[in-house]
Amino acid sequence: MRSRMDRRLAEVSLTTQQAAVLTTVETADQPPSVADVSRFLGTTHQNTRQIVDALERKGLMVIEPDDNDRRRRLLYLSPAVAERFRDREAGDRQAVAEWTAALDDQQVRTAVRLLDQLAHPTKDVDSEDDSRAL
């Protein structure tokens, strides 16, 4: 699936990893740091920093110092993200639906829950609402 998504994202000059960082920053309750994103995605700080730097060079990420801790850098999406993805979400959702067409809705929810548990082993995913899978 990753290679399929990479091909779709190539149309907007992004990789799956870059899209994952953008999604993580977009869905965070508050602006995350590189360390926060690394922990959430289960990647090294160095790898996340390289992805963030690439996104900043592409004009998609803004990095600013934390007002409470000047050593900490917070990540924000630039307005260019909305522009780049404006017309993509429906098509991307349709593509994922096609890739998982052999599974019924319950199997998709189970797959998402299990993948989430693998990515975040300390999180209690059994207690969460699985409706986000669809």
C-alpha positions as CSV (number, residue, x, y, z in Angstrom):
1,M,0.0,0.0,0.0
2,R,2.8,2.4,0.8
3,S,4.2,2.1,-2.8
4,R,0.7,2.7,-4.2
5,M,0.3,5.8,-2.0
6,D,3.8,7.0,-2.9
7,R,2.8,6.9,-6.6
8,R,-0.3,8.9,-5.8
9,L,1.6,11.4,-3.7
10,A,4.3,11.8,-6.4
11,E,1.7,13.9,-8.3
12,V,2.2,16.5,-5.6
13,S,5.9,15.9,-5.0
14,L,5.5,14.2,-1.7
15,T,6.4,10.8,-0.2
16,T,4.2,8.7,2.1
17,Q,6.6,9.7,5.1
18,Q,6.2,13.4,4.3
19,A,2.4,13.0,4.1
20,A,2.5,11.2,7.5
21,V,4.3,14.0,9.1
22,L,1.9,16.6,7.6
23,T,-1.1,14.5,8.8
24,T,0.5,14.2,12.3
25,V,1.0,17.9,12.6
26,E,-2.4,18.7,11.2
27,T,-4.3,16.4,13.6
28,A,-2.3,17.2,16.8
29,D,-4.1,19.0,19.6
30,Q,-1.4,21.5,19.8
31,P,1.7,22.3,17.7
32,P,4.0,19.3,18.1
33,S,7.8,19.3,18.2
34,V,10.0,17.1,16.0
35,A,10.4,14.8,19.1
36,D,6.6,14.6,19.5
37,V,6.2,13.6,15.8
38,S,9.0,11.1,16.1
39,R,7.4,9.4,19.0
40,F,4.0,9.4,17.4
41,L,5.3,7.9,14.1
42,G,7.8,5.6,15.8
43,T,10.8,7.0,13.8
44,T,14.1,8.4,14.9
45,H,14.5,12.1,15.7
46,Q,17.1,12.4,12.9
47,N,14.7,10.8,10.3
48,T,11.8,13.0,11.3
49,R,14.1,16.1,11.2
50,Q,15.2,15.3,7.7
51,I,11.5,14.9,6.6
52,V,10.6,18.2,8.3
53,D,13.5,20.0,6.7
54,A,12.4,18.7,3.3
55,L,8.8,19.9,3.9
56,E,10.1,23.3,5.1
57,R,12.2,23.6,1.8
58,K,9.0,22.8,-0.1
59,G,7.2,25.6,1.7
60,L,4.8,23.2,3.4
61,M,6.1,23.4,7.0
62,V,6.8,26.3,9.3
63,I,9.2,25.8,12.3
64,E,9.0,28.3,15.1
65,P,10.6,28.4,18.6
66,D,8.3,27.5,21.5
67,D,7.6,30.7,23.5
68,N,7.9,28.7,26.7
69,D,11.1,26.9,25.8
70,R,13.3,28.6,23.2
71,R,15.3,25.4,22.6
72,R,12.1,23.5,21.5
73,R,10.9,24.0,17.9
74,L,7.2,23.7,17.1
75,L,5.9,22.5,13.8
76,Y,3.0,24.3,11.9
77,L,1.6,23.6,8.5
78,S,2.0,26.5,6.0
79,P,-1.0,27.7,4.0
80,A,0.5,26.0,1.0
81,V,-0.6,22.6,2.4
82,A,-4.3,23.4,2.0
83,E,-3.7,24.6,-1.5
84,R,-1.7,21.4,-2.5
85,F,-4.3,19.0,-1.0
86,R,-7.5,20.9,-1.7
87,D,-8.7,18.6,-4.5
88,R,-7.0,15.4,-3.4
89,E,-8.8,14.0,-0.3
90,A,-11.8,12.5,-2.0
91,G,-9.6,10.8,-4.7
92,D,-7.2,9.5,-2.0
93,R,-10.0,8.1,0.0
94,Q,-11.4,6.4,-3.1
95,A,-8.0,4.9,-3.9
96,V,-7.7,3.5,-0.4
97,A,-11.2,2.1,-0.6
98,E,-10.3,0.3,-3.8
99,W,-7.1,-1.1,-2.3
100,T,-9.1,-2.5,0.6
101,A,-12.1,-3.6,-1.4
102,A,-11.5,-7.3,-0.7
103,L,-12.1,-6.6,3.0
104,D,-15.5,-5.9,4.7
105,D,-15.9,-2.8,6.9
106,Q,-15.2,-4.8,10.1
107,Q,-12.0,-6.2,8.6
108,V,-10.9,-2.7,7.7
109,R,-11.6,-1.5,11.2
110,T,-9.7,-4.5,12.7
111,A,-6.7,-3.9,10.3
112,V,-6.6,-0.2,11.3
113,R,-6.8,-1.0,15.0
114,L,-4.0,-3.6,14.7
115,L,-1.7,-1.3,12.7
116,D,-2.3,1.5,15.2
117,Q,-1.4,-0.9,18.0
118,L,1.8,-1.9,16.2
119,A,2.7,1.7,15.7
120,H,1.8,2.8,19.2
121,P,2.2,-0.3,21.5
122,T,1.7,1.7,24.7
123,K,-1.6,3.1,23.6
124,D,-4.8,1.3,24.6
125,V,-6.4,1.0,21.2
126,D,-9.1,-1.4,22.2
127,S,-10.9,1.4,24.1
128,E,-10.9,3.8,21.2
129,D,-13.6,4.4,18.7
130,D,-12.8,2.5,15.5
131,S,-15.1,4.7,13.3
132,R,-12.1,6.7,12.1
133,A,-11.2,3.8,9.9
134,L,-13.9,4.7,7.4
